[in-house]
Amino acid sequence: MAKAKKPGRNVSRTGVKKPVEKVLRKGARKRDPFTIVIVANPALETPWKSGTFVADPVTMNHAAFNACAQYILDALFGTLRNQREALLADPTIAPHVRVVSLFVAGLAAVDANALVAQDGVSNEWHFPDIYCV
C-alpha cells in the first residue's frame, strides 16, 4: 500500500500555501520597530459592493509581486532613478523603519480575505474597514 505524501514545506495540511514573509528592510533593533507591510491581496471584490469575489491576480505571480514590493520600497526610501521626493529617506527616520512583504496564495476568494474592492465605474479602489490587532 502506497503512503500518502505529506504536504510540501510551503503548503499547509489544508492545501493553502504557507505565507511567504520577506524582510526587505530590518529597521530598528528593538522589540516593536515601526513596520510597513506590503501585502499580496488574497481576494478582490469586483465590482465594489457586488458581493462577487475573485482571486486577486497578484497572487498568481510571486515574482511580479516581489518586483512590485521592491518598487514600493525604492519609492518610499527615495532610491528610484530621478526621484525627487524621498518620503522616508531622512537619515533620522530611515534606519528605524522595518519593511516586510507578505505573499499568500491559495486563499479562498471570499469577503473575509478581500482587503480591497474595485469600483466598477472608475479606476478607484475602495478599502473596506480593516481592523488591526
DSSP file (Angstrom, degrees, kcal/mol; ACC not computed):
  #  RESIDUE AA STRUCTURE BP1 BP2  ACC     N-H-->O    O-->H-N    N-H-->O    O-->H-N    TCO  KAPPA ALPHA  PHI   PSI    X-CA   Y-CA   Z-CA
    1    1 A M              0   0    0      0, 0.0     2,-0.2     0, 0.0     0, 0.0   0.000 360.0 360.0 360.0 130.0    0.0    0.0    0.0
    2    2 A A        -     0   0    0      1,-0.1     2,-0.2     3,-0.0     3,-0.0  -0.486 360.0-121.7 -75.6 141.4    1.4    3.4   -1.0
    3    3 A K        -     0   0    0     -2,-0.2     2,-0.2     1,-0.1    -1,-0.1  -0.582  26.9-111.1 -80.8 144.2    1.9    6.0    1.7
    4    4 A A        -     0   0    0     -2,-0.2     2,-0.2     1,-0.1    -1,-0.1  -0.537  37.3-112.6 -71.7 139.5    0.1    9.3    1.3
    5    5 A K        -     0   0    0     -2,-0.2    -1,-0.1     1,-0.1     3,-0.1  -0.494  24.8-125.2 -73.2 140.5    2.5   12.2    0.6
    6    6 A K        -     0   0    0     -2,-0.2     3,-0.1     1,-0.1    -1,-0.1  -0.554  39.5 -91.3 -77.9 150.7    2.9   14.8    3.3
    7    7 A P        -     0   0    0      0, 0.0    -1,-0.1     0, 0.0     6,-0.1  -0.286  49.4-100.3 -59.9 149.6    2.4   18.3    2.1
    8    8 A G    >   -     0   0    0      4,-0.1     3,-1.8     1,-0.1    -3,-0.0  -0.120  40.1 -94.8 -62.6 168.4    5.5   20.2    1.0
    9    9 A R  T 3  S+     0   0    0      1,-0.3    -1,-0.1    -3,-0.1     9,-0.0   0.807 125.1  45.0 -58.5 -31.9    7.2   22.6    3.3
   10   10 A N  T 3  S+     0   0    0      7,-0.1     8,-2.5     2,-0.1     2,-0.4   0.194 101.7  77.5-102.4  18.5    5.3   25.6    1.8
   11   11 A V  B <  S-A   17   0A   0     -3,-1.8     6,-0.2     6,-0.3     5,-0.1  -0.993  71.6-138.0-128.0 131.6    1.9   24.0    1.8
   12   12 A S    >   -     0   0    0      4,-2.9     3,-1.7    -2,-0.4    -4,-0.1  -0.235  34.3 -98.9 -77.5 172.6   -0.4   23.6    4.8
   13   13 A R  T 3  S+     0   0    0      1,-0.3    -1,-0.1     2,-0.1    -2,-0.0   0.736 124.3  58.1 -64.2 -22.2   -2.4   20.5    5.5
   14   14 A T  T 3  S-     0   0    0      2,-0.2    -1,-0.3    -7,-0.0     3,-0.1   0.474 120.0-108.5 -86.9  -1.8   -5.5   22.2    4.1
   15   15 A G  S <  S+     0   0    0     -3,-1.7     2,-0.4     1,-0.3    -2,-0.1   0.394  78.1 130.4  91.5  -3.6   -3.7   22.8    0.8
   16   16 A V        -     0   0    0      1,-0.1    -4,-2.9    -5,-0.1    -1,-0.3  -0.699  64.6-113.0 -84.4 133.7   -3.3   26.5    1.2
   17   17 A K  B     -A   11   0A   0     88,-0.9    -6,-0.3    -2,-0.4     3,-0.1  -0.391  34.3-110.5 -64.5 141.0    0.3   27.7    0.6
   18   18 A K        -     0   0    0     -8,-2.5    87,-0.2     1,-0.1    -1,-0.1  -0.401  42.3 -91.4 -70.4 149.0    2.0   29.0    3.7
   19   19 A P        -     0   0    0      0, 0.0     2,-0.7     0, 0.0    85,-0.2  -0.299  31.4-141.6 -60.8 143.1    2.6   32.7    3.8
   20   20 A V  E     -B  103   0B   0     83,-2.9    83,-2.1    -3,-0.1     2,-0.5  -0.923  19.8-171.7-107.8 107.4    6.0   33.9    2.4
   21   21 A E  E     -B  102   0B   0     -2,-0.7     2,-0.5    81,-0.2    81,-0.2  -0.878   2.6-175.2-102.0 128.3    7.2   36.7    4.6
   22   22 A K  E     -B  101   0B   0     79,-2.4    79,-2.8    -2,-0.5     2,-0.8  -0.984  21.0-140.1-127.3 122.5   10.3   38.5    3.4
   23   23 A V  E     +B  100   0B   0     -2,-0.5    77,-0.2    77,-0.2     3,-0.2  -0.730  22.4 176.3 -82.7 113.6   12.1   41.2    5.4
   24   24 A L  E    S+     0   0B   0     75,-2.3     2,-0.3    -2,-0.8    76,-0.2   0.731  74.5  14.6 -88.4 -25.6   13.0   43.9    2.8
   25   25 A R  E     -B   99   0B   0     74,-1.8    74,-2.0     1,-0.1    -1,-0.3  -0.941  66.8-148.8-152.9 125.3   14.5   46.3    5.4
   26   26 A K        -     0   0    0     -2,-0.3    72,-0.2    72,-0.2    -1,-0.1   0.864  30.7-173.1 -70.1 -38.5   15.3   45.4    9.0
   27   27 A G        -     0   0    0     70,-0.3    69,-0.2    67,-0.1    70,-0.2  -0.314  44.1  -3.0  75.8-163.4   14.7   48.7   10.7
   28   28 A A        -     0   0    0     68,-0.7     2,-1.5     6,-0.2    68,-0.1  -0.233  66.5-120.9 -66.0 148.8   15.4   49.5   14.3
   29   29 A R  S    S+     0   0    0      3,-0.1     2,-0.3     4,-0.0    -1,-0.1  -0.620  75.0 105.4 -90.3  76.5   16.9   46.8   16.6
   30   30 A K  S    S-     0   0    0     -2,-1.5     0, 0.0     1,-0.1     0, 0.0  -0.919  84.3 -95.7-146.0 170.8   14.1   46.9   19.2
   31   31 A R  S    S+     0   0    0     -2,-0.3    -1,-0.1     1,-0.3    -2,-0.0   0.905 114.8  19.3 -59.3 -47.5   11.2   44.8   20.1
   32   32 A D  S    S-     0   0    0     -3,-0.0    -1,-0.3     3,-0.0     3,-0.1  -0.678  78.2-175.3-127.5  76.9    8.5   46.5   18.0
   33   33 A P        -     0   0    0      0, 0.0     2,-0.3     0, 0.0    64,-0.1  -0.326  45.0 -87.7 -68.7 156.6   10.0   48.7   15.3
   34   34 A F  E     -c   97   0B   0     62,-0.7    64,-3.1     1,-0.0     2,-0.4  -0.509  59.8-162.9 -59.9 125.5    7.8   50.9   13.1
   35   35 A T  E     -c   98   0B   0     -2,-0.3     2,-0.5    62,-0.2    64,-0.2  -0.954  23.6-162.9-127.3 134.8    6.8   48.4   10.4
   36   36 A I  E     -c   99   0B   0     62,-2.8    64,-2.6    -2,-0.4     2,-0.5  -0.957  15.7-159.2-109.0 129.8    5.3   48.8    6.9
   37   37 A V  E     -c  100   0B   0     -2,-0.5     2,-0.7    62,-0.2    64,-0.2  -0.951   7.5-156.5-115.6 126.2    3.9   45.6    5.5
   38   38 A I  E     -c  101   0B   0     62,-3.0    64,-3.0    -2,-0.5     2,-0.4  -0.900  23.3-164.1 -99.5 115.6    3.4   45.2    1.7
   39   39 A V  E     -c  102   0B   0     -2,-0.7     2,-0.9    62,-0.2    64,-0.2  -0.848  24.1-133.2-112.4 134.6    0.6   42.5    1.3
   40   40 A A        -     0   0    0     62,-2.7    64,-0.3    -2,-0.4    16,-0.1  -0.763  37.6-125.2 -78.3 110.8   -0.4   40.5   -1.7
   41   41 A N        -     0   0    0     -2,-0.9    18,-0.3     1,-0.2    15,-0.3  -0.417  18.1-155.6 -62.5 119.8   -4.2   41.0   -1.5
   42   42 A P  S    S+     0   0    0      0, 0.0    14,-1.2     0, 0.0     2,-0.3   0.868  70.3  14.6 -68.7 -37.0   -5.8   37.5   -1.4
   43   43 A A  E     -De  55 114C   0     70,-1.2    72,-0.8    12,-0.3    73,-0.7  -0.954  62.2-151.7-141.5 156.6   -9.2   38.4   -2.9
   44   44 A L  E     -De  54 116C   0     10,-2.9    10,-2.4    -2,-0.3     2,-0.7  -0.995  12.7-140.6-133.0 129.0  -10.8   41.2   -4.7
   45   45 A E  E     -De  53 117C   0     71,-1.5    73,-2.9    -2,-0.4     8,-0.2  -0.812  30.4-147.4 -87.8 120.9  -14.5   42.3   -4.6
   46   46 A T  S    S+     0   0    0      6,-2.0     2,-0.1    -2,-0.7    73,-0.1  -0.968  76.2  17.4-143.0 123.7  -15.3   43.4   -8.1
   47   47 A P  S >  S-     0   0    0      0, 0.0     3,-1.6     0, 0.0     5,-0.4   0.680 107.4 -99.9 -74.8 169.3  -17.2   45.5   -8.7
   48   48 A W  T 3  S+     0   0    0     70,-2.4    72,-0.2     1,-0.3    -2,-0.1  -0.198 103.3   8.3 -54.2 137.7  -17.4   47.2   -5.3
   49   49 A K  T 3  S+     0   0    0      1,-0.1    -1,-0.3    70,-0.0    70,-0.0   0.684  96.2 113.2  61.9  23.4  -20.4   46.2   -3.1
   50   50 A S  S <  S-     0   0    0     -3,-1.6    -2,-0.1     2,-0.2     3,-0.1   0.691  77.9-129.9 -92.7 -21.1  -21.4   43.5   -5.5
   51   51 A G        +     0   0    0     -4,-0.3     2,-0.5     1,-0.3    60,-0.1   0.557  69.1 125.6  79.4   6.8  -20.7   40.6   -3.2
   52   52 A T        -     0   0    0     -5,-0.4    -6,-2.0    58,-0.1     2,-0.4  -0.890  40.2-171.4-102.5 124.4  -18.7   39.0   -6.0
   53   53 A F  E     +D   45   0C   0     -2,-0.5     2,-0.3    56,-0.3    -8,-0.2  -0.933   7.7 178.4-121.3 139.5  -15.2   38.0   -5.1
   54   54 A V  E     -D   44   0C   0    -10,-2.4   -10,-2.9    -2,-0.4     2,-0.2  -0.917  41.4 -90.5-131.0 157.9  -12.3   36.8   -7.3
   55   55 A A  E     -D   43   0C   0     -2,-0.3   -12,-0.3   -12,-0.2    54,-0.1  -0.516  48.7-112.5 -66.0 133.4   -8.7   35.8   -6.5
   56   56 A D    >   -     0   0    0    -14,-1.2     3,-2.1   -15,-0.3     4,-0.2  -0.534  20.6-130.5 -67.5 130.1   -6.6   38.9   -6.9
   57   57 A P  G >  S+     0   0    0      0, 0.0     3,-1.9     0, 0.0     4,-0.3   0.749 101.8  73.1 -55.4 -24.5   -4.3   38.3  -10.0
   58   58 A V  G >  S+     0   0    0      1,-0.3     3,-1.2     2,-0.2     7,-0.3   0.800  87.5  62.7 -62.0 -26.7   -1.3   39.4   -7.9
   59   59 A T  G <  S+     0   0    0     -3,-2.1    -1,-0.3   -18,-0.3     3,-0.2   0.558  95.0  61.7 -76.3  -5.5   -1.5   36.0   -6.0
   60   60 A M  G <  S+     0   0    0     -3,-1.9     2,-0.3    -4,-0.2    -1,-0.2   0.514 104.5  47.3 -94.0  -6.3   -0.8   34.2   -9.3
   61   61 A N    <>  +     0   0    0     -3,-1.2     4,-2.1    -4,-0.3    -1,-0.2  -0.736  55.2 175.4-142.3  88.7    2.6   35.7   -9.9
   62   62 A H  H  > S+     0   0    0     -2,-0.3     4,-2.6     1,-0.2     5,-0.2   0.876  84.1  54.3 -62.1 -39.5    5.0   35.7   -6.9
   63   63 A A  H  > S+     0   0    0      1,-0.2     4,-2.1     2,-0.2    -1,-0.2   0.906 109.1  47.9 -63.0 -41.7    7.9   37.1   -9.0
   64   64 A A  H  > S+     0   0    0      2,-0.2     4,-2.3     1,-0.2    -1,-0.2   0.898 110.8  51.9 -66.2 -39.5    5.8   40.1  -10.1
   65   65 A F  H  X S+     0   0    0     -4,-2.1     4,-2.8    -7,-0.3    -2,-0.2   0.931 108.9  50.2 -60.9 -45.0    4.7   40.7   -6.6
   66   66 A N  H  X S+     0   0    0     -4,-2.6     4,-2.2     1,-0.2    -1,-0.2   0.899 109.9  50.7 -60.3 -40.1    8.3   40.7   -5.4
   67   67 A A  H  X S+     0   0    0     -4,-2.1     4,-2.1     2,-0.2    -1,-0.2   0.910 111.8  47.4 -64.1 -41.6    9.2   43.2   -8.2
   68   68 A C  H  X S+     0   0    0     -4,-2.3     4,-2.5     2,-0.2    -2,-0.2   0.896 110.0  52.7 -65.9 -40.5    6.3   45.5   -7.1
   69   69 A A  H  X S+     0   0    0     -4,-2.8     4,-2.4     1,-0.2    -2,-0.2   0.903 109.7  48.9 -62.3 -40.7    7.3   45.2   -3.4
   70   70 A Q  H  X S+     0   0    0     -4,-2.2     4,-2.7     2,-0.2    -1,-0.2   0.901 109.9  51.8 -65.7 -39.9   10.9   46.3   -4.4
   71   71 A Y  H  X S+     0   0    0     -4,-2.1     4,-2.6     2,-0.2    -2,-0.2   0.916 109.9  48.9 -61.5 -43.7    9.5   49.2   -6.4
   72   72 A I  H  X S+     0   0    0     -4,-2.5     4,-2.6     2,-0.2    -2,-0.2   0.924 111.2  50.2 -61.8 -44.4    7.4   50.3   -3.4
   73   73 A L  H  X S+     0   0    0     -4,-2.4     4,-1.9     1,-0.2    -2,-0.2   0.932 111.8  47.6 -58.7 -47.2   10.4   50.0   -1.1
   74   74 A D  H  <>S+     0   0    0     -4,-2.7     5,-2.5     1,-0.2     6,-0.6   0.895 112.5  49.5 -62.1 -40.8   12.5   52.1   -3.6
   75   75 A A  H ><5S+     0   0    0     -4,-2.6     3,-0.8     1,-0.2    12,-0.5   0.906 110.3  50.2 -66.0 -41.7    9.8   54.7   -3.8
   76   76 A L  H 3<5S+     0   0    0     -4,-2.6    12,-3.1     1,-0.2    13,-0.3   0.864 117.8  38.5 -64.4 -36.2    9.4   55.0   -0.1
   77   77 A F  T 3<5S-     0   0    0     -4,-1.9    -1,-0.2    -5,-0.2    -2,-0.2   0.229 112.1-113.4-105.5  14.1   13.1   55.5    0.5
   78   78 A G  T < 5S+     0   0    0     -3,-0.8    -3,-0.2    -4,-0.4    -4,-0.1   0.780  75.6 126.5  69.5  31.4   13.8   57.7   -2.5
   79   79 A T      < +     0   0    0     -5,-2.5     2,-0.2    -6,-0.2    -4,-0.2   0.320  35.0 113.9-105.4   9.4   16.1   55.3   -4.4
   80   80 A L  S >  S-     0   0    0     -6,-0.6     3,-1.9     1,-0.1     2,-0.1  -0.517  82.1 -91.7 -75.3 148.0   14.2   55.4   -7.8
   81   81 A R  T 3  S+     0   0    0      1,-0.3     3,-0.1    -2,-0.2    -1,-0.1  -0.381 109.0   1.5 -60.4 132.2   16.0   56.9  -10.7
   82   82 A N  T 3  S+     0   0    0      1,-0.2     2,-0.4    -2,-0.1    -1,-0.3   0.639  90.6 156.5  63.0  18.2   15.2   60.7  -10.9
   83   83 A Q    <   -     0   0    0     -3,-1.9    -1,-0.2     1,-0.2     3,-0.0  -0.598  21.9-177.6 -75.6 130.3   13.0   60.5   -7.9
   84   84 A R        +     0   0    0     -2,-0.4     2,-0.5    -3,-0.1    -1,-0.2   0.809  64.3  66.9 -96.6 -37.5   12.7   64.0   -6.2
   85   85 A E        -     0   0    0      1,-0.0     2,-0.5     4,-0.0    -7,-0.2  -0.751  57.6-174.2 -89.4 127.7   10.6   63.1   -3.2
   86   86 A A    >   -     0   0    0     -2,-0.5     3,-0.9     1,-0.2     4,-0.4  -0.720   5.4-177.7-120.8  78.7   12.3   60.9   -0.7
   87   87 A L  T 3  S+     0   0    0     -2,-0.5     3,-0.2   -12,-0.5   -10,-0.2   0.852  80.5  12.2 -48.8 -53.1    9.4   60.2    1.8
   88   88 A L  T 3  S+     0   0    0    -12,-3.1    -1,-0.3   -13,-0.2     6,-0.2   0.211  96.9 103.0-113.7  14.7   11.3   58.1    4.3
   89   89 A A    <   +     0   0    0     -3,-0.9    -1,-0.1   -13,-0.3    -2,-0.1   0.575  43.8 123.1 -77.9  -8.0   14.9   58.7    3.2
   90   90 A D    >>  -     0   0    0     -4,-0.4     4,-2.9    -3,-0.2     3,-2.3  -0.324  67.4-132.4 -54.1 128.0   15.6   61.1    6.1
   91   91 A P  T 34 S+     0   0    0      0, 0.0    -1,-0.2     0, 0.0    -2,-0.0   0.661 106.4  56.4 -63.5 -14.6   18.6   59.7    8.0
   92   92 A T  T 34 S+     0   0    0      2,-0.1    -2,-0.1     3,-0.1    -3,-0.1   0.587 120.7  28.4 -88.4 -10.0   16.8   60.3   11.3
   93   93 A I  T X4 S+     0   0    0     -3,-2.3     3,-2.2    -5,-0.1     4,-0.4   0.780 106.1  67.0-111.6 -51.1   13.9   58.2   10.1
   94   94 A A  G >< S+     0   0    0     -4,-2.9     3,-1.5     1,-0.3   -67,-0.1   0.808  95.7  55.8 -49.1 -44.9   15.0   55.6    7.5
   95   95 A P  G 3  S+     0   0    0      0, 0.0    -1,-0.3     0, 0.0    -2,-0.1   0.697 107.0  52.5 -65.8 -14.9   17.1   53.4    9.9
   96   96 A H  G <  S+     0   0    0     -3,-2.2   -62,-0.7   -69,-0.2   -68,-0.7   0.481  88.6  93.6 -98.3  -3.6   14.2   52.9   12.2
   97   97 A V  E <   - c   0  34B   0     -3,-1.5     2,-0.4    -4,-0.4   -70,-0.3  -0.813  56.6-159.7-100.7 124.1   11.6   51.7    9.6
   98   98 A R  E     - c   0  35B   0    -64,-3.1   -62,-2.8    -2,-0.5     2,-0.4  -0.825   6.3-163.8 -97.6 137.2   11.2   48.0    9.0
   99   99 A V  E     +Bc  25  36B   0    -74,-2.0   -75,-2.3    -2,-0.4   -74,-1.8  -0.991  10.1 177.0-126.8 128.8    9.6   46.9    5.7
  100  100 A V  E     -Bc  23  37B   0    -64,-2.6   -62,-3.0    -2,-0.4     2,-0.4  -0.971  17.7-147.9-129.3 140.6    8.2   43.4    5.2
  101  101 A S  E     -Bc  22  38B   0    -79,-2.8   -79,-2.4    -2,-0.4     2,-0.4  -0.880  10.9-161.9-106.1 147.0    6.4   41.8    2.3
  102  102 A L  E     -Bc  21  39B   0    -64,-3.0   -62,-2.7    -2,-0.4     2,-0.5  -0.975   8.4-178.8-132.1 117.3    3.7   39.2    2.8
  103  103 A F  E     +B   20   0B   0    -83,-2.1   -83,-2.9    -2,-0.4     2,-0.4  -0.969   5.0 170.8-121.1 122.3    2.6   36.9    0.0
  104  104 A V        -     0   0    0     -2,-0.5     2,-0.3   -64,-0.3     3,-0.2  -0.987   7.8-174.2-132.0 122.8   -0.1   34.2    0.4
  105  105 A A        +     0   0    0     -2,-0.4   -88,-0.9   -87,-0.2   -45,-0.1  -0.821  60.1  38.6-111.4 154.8   -1.5   32.3   -2.5
  106  106 A G  S    S+     0   0    0     -2,-0.3    -1,-0.1     1,-0.3     2,-0.1   0.470  70.4 140.2  92.0   2.5   -4.4   29.8   -2.5
  107  107 A L        -     0   0    0     -3,-0.2    -1,-0.3     1,-0.1     2,-0.0  -0.487  62.2 -93.9 -75.0 151.4   -6.8   31.5    0.0
  108  108 A A        -     0   0    0     -2,-0.1     2,-1.8     1,-0.1     5,-0.1  -0.342  31.2-118.5 -64.3 143.0  -10.4   31.4   -0.9
  109  109 A A        +     0   0    0    -56,-0.1     2,-0.3    -3,-0.1   -56,-0.3  -0.607  68.2 130.9 -83.4  80.6  -11.8   34.4   -2.8
  110  110 A V  S >> S-     0   0    0     -2,-1.8     3,-1.6   -58,-0.1     4,-0.6  -0.848  73.7 -98.2-130.9 165.2  -14.3   35.4   -0.1
  111  111 A D  G >4 S+     0   0    0     -2,-0.3     3,-1.4     1,-0.3   -68,-0.1   0.864 118.5  59.5 -50.8 -44.0  -15.3   38.6    1.7
  112  112 A A  G 34 S+     0   0    0      1,-0.3    -1,-0.3     3,-0.0    -3,-0.1   0.742 110.2  43.0 -62.1 -23.4  -13.1   37.7    4.8
  113  113 A N  G <4 S+     0   0    0     -3,-1.6   -70,-1.2    -5,-0.1     2,-0.7   0.419  88.6 103.4-101.9  -0.2  -10.0   37.6    2.6
  114  114 A A  E <<  +e   43   0C   0     -3,-1.4   -70,-0.2    -4,-0.6     3,-0.1  -0.750  37.9 173.8 -89.6 114.2  -10.7   40.7    0.4
  115  115 A L  E     +     0   0C   0    -72,-0.8     2,-0.3    -2,-0.7    -1,-0.2   0.697  69.5  19.9 -90.2 -21.7   -8.6   43.7    1.5
  116  116 A V  E     -e   44   0C   0    -73,-0.7   -71,-1.5    11,-0.2     2,-0.3  -0.921  65.0-147.6-140.6 166.0   -9.7   46.0   -1.3
  117  117 A A  E     -eF  45 126C   0      9,-2.3     9,-2.6    -2,-0.3     2,-0.5  -0.970  18.0-125.7-134.2 151.4  -12.6   46.3   -3.8
  118  118 A Q  E     - F   0 125C   0    -73,-2.9   -70,-2.4    -2,-0.3     2,-0.3  -0.858  21.2-128.1-101.8 128.7  -12.6   47.6   -7.3
  119  119 A D        -     0   0    0      5,-2.0   -70,-0.0    -2,-0.5     5,-0.0  -0.582  12.9-145.9 -70.5 129.4  -15.1   50.3   -8.3
  120  120 A G  S    S+     0   0    0     -2,-0.3    -1,-0.1   -72,-0.2     3,-0.1   0.553  93.4  43.9 -75.1  -7.2  -17.0   49.2  -11.4
  121  121 A V  S    S+     0   0    0      3,-0.1     2,-0.2     1,-0.0    -1,-0.2   0.773 118.5  17.7-107.0 -37.0  -17.3   52.7  -12.7
  122  122 A S  S    S-     0   0    0      2,-0.2    -3,-0.1     0, 0.0    -1,-0.0  -0.540  82.3 -96.3-125.7-171.5  -13.9   54.3  -12.2
  123  123 A N  S    S+     0   0    0     -2,-0.2     2,-0.2    -5,-0.1    -3,-0.1   0.214  81.0 121.9 -91.9  13.3  -10.2   53.4  -11.6
  124  124 A E        -     0   0    0     -6,-0.0    -5,-2.0    -5,-0.0     2,-0.4  -0.484  52.4-145.8 -80.9 148.0  -10.7   54.0   -7.8
  125  125 A W  E     -F  118   0C   0     -7,-0.2     2,-0.4    -2,-0.2    -7,-0.2  -0.895   9.5-149.3-109.7 143.3  -10.0   51.3   -5.3
  126  126 A H  E     -F  117   0C   0     -9,-2.6    -9,-2.3    -2,-0.4    -2,-0.0  -0.942   2.4-149.7-117.2 134.8  -12.1   51.1   -2.1
  127  127 A F        -     0   0    0     -2,-0.4   -11,-0.2   -11,-0.2     3,-0.1  -0.897  13.8-142.8-106.2 116.8  -10.7   49.8    1.2
  128  128 A P        -     0   0    0      0, 0.0     2,-0.2     0, 0.0   -11,-0.0  -0.211  46.3 -69.6 -67.9 169.2  -13.2   48.1    3.5
  129  129 A D        -     0   0    0      1,-0.0     2,-0.5     2,-0.0     0, 0.0  -0.437  57.1-168.1 -61.7 123.9  -12.9   48.6    7.2
  130  130 A I        -     0   0    0     -2,-0.2     2,-0.5    -3,-0.1   -15,-0.0  -0.969   7.6-152.8-118.9 130.7   -9.8   46.8    8.3
  131  131 A Y        -     0   0    0     -2,-0.5     2,-0.3     2,-0.0    -2,-0.0  -0.895   8.4-145.8-106.5 126.9   -9.1   46.2   12.0
  132  132 A C              0   0    0     -2,-0.5    -2,-0.0     1,-0.1     0, 0.0  -0.699 360.0 360.0 -90.4 140.7   -5.6   45.9   13.1
  133  133 A V              0   0    0     -2,-0.3    -1,-0.1     0, 0.0    -2,-0.0   0.379 360.0 360.0-106.6 360.0   -4.8   43.6   16.0
